[in-house]
Amino acid sequence: MTDDIRKQLEKQLEKVNRRLEILDMIEEKLYHMKFLTQRVIDEDLTDEEILEINMKVNNLGEQVSLLDMQATELS
């Protein structure tokens, strides 16, 4: 294997590893969104608590979108 091919493959491997890291972060944020949403369903929360959770879920959704864009750029 030539050095050029080896370098190219190493670069591709770095991209794949970075993409996997991003996908793990996305998964973690989606899990947190699910947990928060389930709290609203399961618990008797005040309107203020529901609004606060909604803002957190929206914020996490925005973070997921940004991470998804980063992962897509690595494709």
Secondary structure, 3 states (H helix, E strand, C coil): CCHHHHHHHHHHHHHHHHHHHHHHHHHHHHHHHHHHHHHHHHCCCCHHHHHHHHHHHHHHHHHHHHHHHHHHHCC
